[in-house]
């Protein structure tokens, strides 16, 4: 599975083992456990089995040479399995195409932020005429459009903002401590057309987005804010697309 051990792969393995960020798992832990084992082994040899003190160094050396490789191997395997579990958990919470958190991860992150009393705004961002783009240019171009939207979100977000792909061509953004003025500025940046260069087209493909926003409340479930943002998104679509609509009771009635 790992292939033959060459000089290069051996060097790479040694570098990983003794690198600063790996040293605790691959070196210090095995040495610590082996040291504790040898201390107990020495005590048993001297106090229980009554071995002469002169023979102790040889016995300890032999035991250490046997014990250390098995201990190091055990810690290496446990560390590898633990990191693999973490990696699989991250994959289960990540949208592979865009690299953003998926809906489950985004809702969980936003829910935790809101539970801490961080009132703000929930946004749903939707690509305009995305089905037409897929039908006309194919799914590969559609995927490029989704990746371009993810890049736009990453470019305009603040460090504290949470973003994710919540389904199809829809993206979510949770903005804590955000004012209406900041929402308006962000909406203008998001709704500016994205130009995507395609080799078969003489001019770039123009992609626009509609955005629905709703203010969140610390005493409610995050899904309620998502529902209001979704109503605002429908209002943005009905109003001509490529715009931001902030949820109000009148906007909700218009959608209904």
KOLZA-895736 format. One record per residue: residue in one letter; x, y, z of N, C-alpha, C in turn. Coordinates in steps of 0.2 Angstrom, whole numbers, plus 2048, in hexadecimal, padded with zeros to 3 digits. Layout:
BEGIN
('A' (X Y Z) (X Y Z) (X Y Z))
...
This chain:
BEGIN
('X' (804 7FA 800) (800 800 800) (804 806 800))
('X' (80A 806 804) (80E 80C 804) (813 80C 7FF))
('X' (814 806 7FC) (81A 806 7F7) (820 804 7FA))
('X' (825 803 7F6) (82C 801 7F9) (82F 807 7FC))
('X' (833 806 801) (836 80B 805) (83D 80D 802))
('X' (83D 812 7FE) (843 815 7FB) (846 81A 7FF))
('X' (84C 81C 7FD) (850 821 801) (84C 828 802))
('X' (848 82A 7FC) (844 830 7FD) (83E 82F 801))
('X' (83B 829 801) (835 829 805) (837 828 80D))
('X' (83D 825 80E) (83F 824 815) (841 82B 817))
('X' (844 82F 813) (846 836 815) (840 83A 817))
('X' (83A 839 813) (834 83D 814) (831 83B 81A))
('X' (831 834 81C) (82E 831 822) (832 834 828))
('X' (839 834 828) (83D 837 82D) (83B 83E 82E))
('X' (83A 842 829) (839 849 829) (832 84A 82D))
('X' (82D 846 82B) (827 847 82E) (827 845 835))
('X' (82B 840 837) (82B 83E 83E) (82E 843 842))
('X' (833 846 840) (837 84B 844) (835 852 843))
('X' (830 853 83E) (82E 85A 83E) (82A 85C 844))
('X' (82B 863 845) (828 866 84B) (821 864 84C))
('X' (81D 864 847) (816 863 848) (814 85C 849))
('X' (819 857 847) (817 850 848) (81B 84D 84E))
('X' (81F 851 851) (824 84E 856) (820 84B 85C))
('X' (81B 84F 85E) (817 84D 864) (814 846 863))
('X' (811 845 85D) (80D 83E 85C) (812 839 85B))
('X' (817 83A 857) (81B 835 854) (822 833 858))
('X' (824 838 85D) (82A 837 860) (829 838 868))
('X' (826 83E 86A) (826 83F 871) (821 83A 875))
('X' (81B 839 872) (817 834 875) (819 82D 876))
('X' (81C 82A 870) (81F 823 871) (825 823 876))
('X' (829 828 876) (82F 829 87B) (82C 829 882))
('X' (827 82D 883) (824 82E 88A) (821 827 88C))
('X' (81D 824 888) (81B 81D 88A) (820 818 88B))
('X' (825 818 887) (82A 813 887) (82E 814 88E))
('X' (830 81B 88F) (833 81D 895) (82F 81A 89C))
('X' (829 81B 89C) (825 819 8A1) (825 812 8A2))
('X' (824 80E 89C) (825 807 89C) (82B 804 89F))
('X' (831 807 89D) (837 805 89F) (838 806 8A7))
('X' (835 80C 8A9) (836 80D 8B0) (832 808 8B4))
('X' (82C 806 8B2) (829 801 8B6) (82C 7FA 8B5))
('X' (82F 7F9 8AF) (832 7F3 8AE) (838 7F2 8B2))
('X' (83C 7F8 8B3) (842 7F8 8B8) (840 7F6 8BF))
('X' (83A 7F9 8C1) (838 7F8 8C8) (836 7F1 8C9))
('X' (833 7EE 8C4) (831 7E7 8C5) (837 7E2 8C5))
('X' (83C 7E4 8C1) (842 7E0 8C0) (846 7E0 8C7))
('X' (846 7E6 8CA) (84A 7E7 8D0) (846 7E5 8D6))
('X' (840 7E7 8D7) (83C 7E6 8DD) (838 7E0 8DE))
('X' (836 7DD 8D8) (832 7D7 8D8) (836 7D1 8D6))
('X' (839 7D2 8D1) (83D 7CC 8CE) (844 7CB 8D1))
('X' (846 7D1 8D5) (84D 7D1 8D8) (852 7D0 8D4))
('X' (852 7D3 8CE) (858 7D2 8C9) (85E 7D7 8CC))
('X' (864 7D4 8CB) (869 7D8 8CD) (86A 7DF 8CA))
('X' (86C 7E4 8CD) (86C 7EB 8CA) (871 7EB 8C4))
('X' (876 7E7 8C4) (87B 7E7 8BF) (878 7E5 8B8))
('X' (873 7E1 8B9) (870 7DE 8B2) (86A 7E3 8B0))
('X' (868 7E8 8B4) (863 7EC 8B2) (864 7F0 8AB))
('X' (869 7F3 8AA) (86A 7F7 8A4) (869 7F2 89E))
('X' (86C 7EC 89E) (86B 7E8 898) (864 7E6 897))
('X' (860 7E4 89D) (859 7E3 89C) (855 7E8 89A))
('X' (856 7EE 89C) (853 7F4 89A) (854 7F6 893))
('X' (85A 7F5 890) (85C 7F7 889) (858 7F2 885))
('X' (858 7EB 887) (855 7E6 883) (84D 7E8 882))
('X' (84A 7E9 888) (843 7EB 888) (841 7F1 884))
('X' (846 7F6 885) (844 7FC 881) (845 7FB 87A))
('X' (84A 7F7 877) (84A 7F6 870) (844 7F2 86E))
('X' (841 7EE 872) (83B 7EA 870) (835 7EF 870))
('X' (834 7F2 876) (82E 7F6 877) (82E 7FC 872))
('X' (833 800 871) (832 807 86E) (82F 806 867))
('X' (832 801 863) (82F 801 85C) (827 800 85C))
('X' (825 7FB 860) (81E 7FA 861) (81A 800 863))
('X' (81D 803 868) (819 809 86B) (819 80E 865))
('X' (81E 810 862) (81E 815 85C) (819 813 857))
('X' (819 80C 855) (815 80A 850) (80D 80B 852))
('X' (80C 809 859) (805 80A 85B) (803 811 85B))
('X' (807 816 85D) (806 81D 85D) (805 820 856))
('X' (809 81D 851) (809 81F 84B) (802 81D 848))
('X' (800 817 849) (7FA 815 846) (7F4 819 849))
('X' (7F4 81A 850) (7EE 81D 853) (7EE 824 851))
('X' (7F4 828 850) (7F4 82F 84D) (7F1 82F 846))
('X' (7F3 82A 842) (7F1 82A 83B) (7E9 829 83B))
('X' (7E7 824 83F) (7DF 823 83F) (7DC 829 842))
('X' (7DE 82C 847) (7DB 832 849) (7DA 838 844))
('X' (7E0 839 841) (7E0 83E 83C) (7DC 83C 836))
('X' (7DB 836 834) (7D7 834 82F) (7D0 835 831))
('X' (7CE 834 837) (7C7 835 839) (7C5 83C 839))
('X' (7CA 840 83B) (7C9 848 83A) (7C8 84A 833))
('X' (7CC 847 82F) (7CC 849 827) (7C5 847 825))
('X' (7C3 841 826) (7BC 83E 824) (7B6 842 827))
('X' (7B7 844 82D) (7B2 849 830) (7B2 850 82C))
('X' (7B8 852 82A) (7B8 859 827) (7B5 858 820))
('X' (7B6 852 81C) (7B3 851 816) (7AC 850 816))
('X' (7A9 84D 81B) (7A2 84D 81C) (79E 853 81D))
('X' (7A2 858 81F) (79F 85F 821) (7A1 864 81B))
('X' (7A4 862 816) (7A7 867 811) (7A4 865 80A))
('X' (7A2 86A 806) (7A0 86A 7FF) (7A6 869 7FB))
('X' (7A7 863 7F8) (7AD 861 7F4) (7AE 866 7EE))
('X' (7A9 868 7EB) (7AA 86D 7E5) (7AD 874 7E7))
('X' (7AB 877 7EC) (7AC 87E 7EE) (7B1 87E 7F3))
('X' (7B2 879 7F7) (7B6 879 7FD) (7B3 87C 803))
('X' (7AD 87F 802) (7A9 882 808) (7A6 87D 80C))
('X' (7A4 87F 812) (7A0 87A 817) (799 879 813))
('X' (797 873 814) (790 871 811) (78B 873 815))
('X' (784 872 813) (77F 875 817) (77F 873 81E))
('X' (780 86C 820) (780 86A 826) (785 86E 82B))
('X' (78B 86E 828) (791 872 82C) (78F 879 82D))
('X' (78D 87C 827) (78B 884 828) (786 885 82D))
('X' (780 881 82D) (77B 882 831) (77D 881 839))
('X' (781 87C 83A) (784 87B 840) (789 880 843))
('X' (78D 883 83E) (791 888 840) (78D 88F 842))
('X' (789 890 83D) (785 896 83E) (780 896 845))
('X' (77E 890 846) (77A 88F 84C) (77E 890 852))
('X' (784 88D 852) (789 88E 858) (78A 896 859))
('X' (78B 899 854) (78D 8A0 854) (787 8A4 857))
('X' (781 8A3 854) (77B 8A6 857) (779 8A4 85E))
('X' (77A 89E 860) (779 89C 867) (77D 8A0 86C))
('X' (783 8A3 869) (787 8A7 86E) (785 8AE 86E))
('X' (77F 8AF 86B) (77C 8B6 86C) (77F 8BB 866))
('X' (782 8B8 861) (784 8BC 85B) (77F 8BD 856))
('X' (77B 8C2 857) (776 8C3 852) (779 8C7 84C))
('X' (776 8C5 847) (779 8C8 840) (774 8C7 83B))
('X' (776 8C5 835) (772 8C4 82F) (774 8BE 82C))
('X' (76F 8BA 829) (76F 8B4 826) (76E 8B6 81E))
('X' (772 8B4 81A) (771 8B5 813) (771 8AE 80F))
('X' (76D 8AE 80A) (76D 8A9 805) (76E 8AC 7FE))
('X' (773 8A9 7FB) (776 8AC 7F5) (774 8A6 7EF))
('X' (771 8A8 7EA) (76F 8A4 7E5) (771 8A6 7DE))
('X' (774 8A2 7DA) (776 8A3 7D3) (770 8A4 7CF))
('X' (770 8AA 7CB) (76A 8AB 7C7) (76B 8A7 7C0))
('X' (765 8A4 7BE) (765 8A0 7B8) (76A 89B 7B8))
('X' (76B 897 7BD) (770 892 7BD) (76E 88C 7B9))
('X' (768 88A 7B9) (766 884 7B5) (767 886 7AE))
('X' (766 88C 7AC) (767 88E 7A5) (76E 88D 7A3))
('X' (773 88F 7A8) (77A 88E 7A6) (77C 887 7A6))
('X' (779 883 7AA) (77B 87C 7AA) (778 879 7A4))
('X' (772 87A 7A2) (76F 877 79C) (773 87A 795))
('X' (775 880 795) (778 883 78F) (780 881 78F))
('X' (783 881 794) (78B 881 794) (78D 87A 797))
('X' (789 876 79B) (78B 870 79E) (78D 871 7A5))
('X' (78D 86B 7A8) (78E 86B 7B0) (795 86E 7B1))
('X' (79A 86C 7AD) (7A1 86F 7AF) (7A1 876 7AF))
('X' (79D 87A 7AB) (79D 881 7AC) (799 883 7B2))
('X' (794 87F 7B3) (790 881 7B9) (794 880 7BF))
('X' (798 87B 7BF) (79D 87A 7C5) (7A2 880 7C6))
('X' (7A4 882 7C0) (7A9 888 7C0) (7A5 88E 7C3))
('X' (79F 88F 7C2) (79B 895 7C4) (79A 894 7CC))
('X' (799 88E 7CE) (798 88D 7D5) (79F 88E 7D9))
('X' (7A4 88C 7D6) (7AB 88E 7D9) (7AC 895 7D9))
('X' (7AA 899 7D4) (7AB 8A0 7D3) (7A7 8A4 7D9))
('X' (7A1 8A1 7DA) (79D 8A4 7DF) (7A0 8A3 7E6))
('X' (7A3 89D 7E7) (7A6 89C 7EE) (7AC 8A0 7EE))
('X' (7B0 8A2 7E9) (7B5 8A6 7E9) (7B3 8AD 7EB))
('X' (7AD 8AF 7E8) (7AB 8B6 7E9) (7A9 8B7 7F0))
('X' (7A6 8B2 7F3) (7A4 8B2 7FA) (7AA 8B2 7FF))
('X' (7AF 8AE 7FD) (7B5 8AF 801) (7B9 8B6 800))
('X' (7B8 8B9 7FB) (7BB 8BF 7F9) (7B8 8C5 7FD))
('X' (7B2 8C4 7FE) (7AE 8CA 801) (7AC 8C9 809))
('X' (7AD 8C3 80B) (7AC 8C1 812) (7B0 8C5 817))
('X' (7AE 8C6 81D) (7B2 8C8 823) (7B5 8C2 826))
('X' (7BA 8C3 82A) (7BD 8BD 82E) (7B8 8B9 832))
('X' (7B3 8BD 835) (7AE 8BA 839) (7A8 8B7 836))
('X' (7A8 8B8 82F) (7A2 8B6 82C) (7A2 8AE 82A))
('X' (79C 8AB 82A) (79C 8A4 829) (799 8A3 822))
('X' (79C 89F 81D) (799 89E 817) (798 896 816))
('X' (794 894 811) (793 88D 80F) (78F 88C 809))
('X' (790 886 806) (78B 885 801) (785 880 804))
('X' (77F 883 803) (77A 880 806) (775 87C 802))
('X' (777 87B 7FB) (773 877 7F7) (773 879 7F0))
('X' (775 875 7EB) (774 877 7E4) (778 87D 7E3))
('X' (775 883 7E0) (778 889 7DF) (777 88E 7E4))
('X' (775 88C 7EA) (774 890 7F0) (779 890 7F5))
('X' (77B 896 7F7) (781 897 7FC) (77E 89A 802))
('X' (780 899 808) (77E 89D 80E) (784 8A1 811))
('X' (782 8A6 814) (787 8AA 818) (784 8AD 81E))
('X' (788 8AC 824) (785 8AE 82A) (78A 8B4 82C))
('X' (787 8BA 82E) (78C 8C0 82F) (78A 8C2 836))
('X' (78E 8C0 83B) (78D 8C3 842) (78F 8CA 842))
('X' (78B 8CE 847) (78D 8D5 848) (78D 8D9 842))
('X' (788 8D8 83E) (788 8DC 837) (782 8E1 837))
('X' (784 8E7 835) (77F 8EC 834) (77B 8EC 82D))
('X' (776 8EF 82D) (772 8F0 827) (777 8F3 821))
('X' (77B 8F8 823) (77F 8FB 81E) (784 8F6 81C))
('X' (787 8F2 820) (78C 8ED 81E) (789 8E8 819))
('X' (782 8E6 81B) (77F 8E1 817) (77E 8E4 810))
('X' (77C 8EB 80F) (77B 8EE 809) (781 8EE 805))
('X' (787 8F0 808) (78D 8F0 805) (78F 8E9 802))
('X' (78E 8E4 806) (790 8DD 804) (78B 8DB 7FF))
('X' (785 8DC 7FF) (780 8DA 7FA) (783 8DD 7F3))
('X' (785 8E3 7F3) (787 8E6 7EC) (78D 8E2 7EA))
('X' (792 8E0 7EE) (798 8DC 7EC) (796 8D6 7E9))
('X' (791 8D2 7ED) (78F 8CC 7EB) (78B 8CC 7E4))
('X' (787 8D1 7E3) (783 8D1 7DD) (786 8D4 7D7))
('X' (78C 8D6 7D8) (790 8D8 7D2) (791 8D2 7CE))
('X' (790 8D3 7C7) (791 8CD 7C3) (798 8CA 7C3))
('X' (798 8C3 7C3) (79F 8BF 7C3) (7A0 8BE 7BB))
('X' (7A5 8BF 7B9) (7A7 8BE 7B2) (7AB 8B7 7B2))
('X' (7A9 8B2 7AE) (7AD 8AC 7AE) (7AF 8AB 7A6))
('X' (7B5 8AA 7A5) (7B8 8A9 79F) (7B7 8A2 79D))
('X' (7B5 8A1 797) (7B4 89A 794) (7B7 89A 78D))
('X' (7BB 894 78C) (7BF 894 786) (7BB 894 780))
('X' (7B4 892 780) (7B0 891 77A) (7AC 898 779))
('X' (7AC 89C 77D) (7A8 8A3 77D) (7AD 8A9 77B))
('X' (7AB 8AD 777) (7AF 8B3 775) (7AF 8B8 77B))
('X' (7A9 8B8 77F) (7A9 8BD 785) (7A8 8B8 78B))
('X' (7AA 8BB 791) (7A9 8B7 797) (7A2 8B6 799))
('X' (7A0 8B1 79C) (79A 8AF 79E) (798 8B4 7A4))
('X' (792 8B7 7A4) (790 8BC 7A9) (78C 8B8 7AE))
('X' (78E 8B8 7B5) (78A 8B4 7BA) (788 8B9 7BF))
('X' (782 8B9 7C1) (77F 8BE 7C6) (77C 8BA 7CB))
('X' (77B 8BD 7D1) (778 8BA 7D7) (773 8BE 7DA))
('X' (76E 8BA 7DD) (769 8BE 7E1) (76A 8BC 7E8))
('X' (769 8C0 7ED) (76A 8BF 7F4) (764 8C1 7F8))
('X' (762 8BD 7FD) (75D 8BE 802) (760 8BE 808))
('X' (75F 8C3 80C) (762 8C4 813) (75C 8C5 818))
('X' (75E 8C2 81E) (759 8C3 824) (75D 8C4 82A))
('X' (75B 8C8 82F) (75E 8C9 835) (75D 8C3 83A))
('X' (762 8C1 83D) (761 8BB 842) (75F 8BE 849))
('X' (75C 8B9 84C) (75B 8BA 853) (75E 8B5 858))
('X' (761 8B7 85D) (764 8B3 862) (760 8AD 865))
('X' (759 8AF 865) (755 8AA 869) (751 8A5 864))
('X' (753 8A5 85E) (750 8A0 859) (755 89B 856))
('X' (752 896 853) (756 891 84F) (759 895 849))
('X' (75F 893 846) (762 896 841) (75E 894 83A))
('X' (75A 88F 83A) (756 88D 834) (751 892 833))
('X' (74E 895 839) (749 89B 838) (74C 8A1 834))
('X' (752 8A2 835) (755 8A8 832) (756 8A6 82A))
('X' (758 89F 829) (759 89D 822) (753 89D 81F))
('X' (74D 89C 822) (747 89C 81F) (745 8A3 81D))
('X' (746 8A8 821) (745 8AF 81F) (749 8B1 81A))
('X' (750 8AF 81A) (754 8B1 814) (752 8AE 80E))
('X' (74F 8A8 80E) (74D 8A5 808) (747 8A9 805))
('X' (742 8AB 809) (73D 8AF 807) (73F 8B6 804))
('X' (744 8B9 807) (747 8BF 804) (74B 8BD 7FD))
('X' (74E 8B7 7FD) (751 8B5 7F6) (74C 8B5 7F1))
('X' (746 8B2 7F2) (740 8B1 7ED) (73E 8B8 7EB))
('X' (73E 8BD 7F0) (73C 8C4 7EE) (741 8C7 7EA))
('X' (748 8C5 7EB) (74D 8C8 7E6) (74C 8C5 7DF))
('X' (74B 8BF 7DF) (74A 8BC 7D8) (744 8BF 7D5))
('X' (73E 8C0 7D9) (738 8C2 7D6) (739 8CA 7D3))
('X' (73E 8CD 7D7) (73F 8D4 7D5) (744 8D5 7D0))
('X' (746 8D0 7CC) (74B 8D1 7C7) (752 8CE 7C7))
('X' (753 8CB 7CD) (75A 8C7 7CE) (75F 8CC 7CF))
('X' (765 8CA 7D0) (76B 8CE 7D1) (76B 8D3 7D6))
('X' (768 8D2 7DB) (766 8D7 7E0) (766 8D4 7E7))
('X' (766 8D8 7EC) (766 8D6 7F3) (75F 8D8 7F6))
('X' (75B 8D4 7F9) (755 8D6 7FD) (756 8D3 804))
('X' (755 8D8 809) (755 8D7 810) (74E 8D5 812))
('X' (74D 8D0 816) (746 8CE 818) (743 8D3 81C))
('X' (73D 8D4 81A) (738 8D8 81F) (731 8D5 81E))
('X' (72D 8D6 823) (726 8D3 823) (723 8D5 81C))
('X' (723 8DB 819) (720 8DC 813) (723 8D8 80D))
('X' (72A 8D7 80E) (72D 8D3 808) (72B 8CC 809))
('X' (72A 8C9 80F) (727 8C2 810) (720 8C2 80D))
('X' (71C 8C7 80E) (715 8C7 80C) (715 8C7 804))
('X' (71A 8CB 801) (71A 8CB 7FA) (71C 8C4 7F7))
('X' (721 8C1 7FA) (723 8BA 7F8) (71D 8B5 7F8))
('X' (719 8B5 7FE) (714 8B1 7FF) (70E 8B2 7FA))
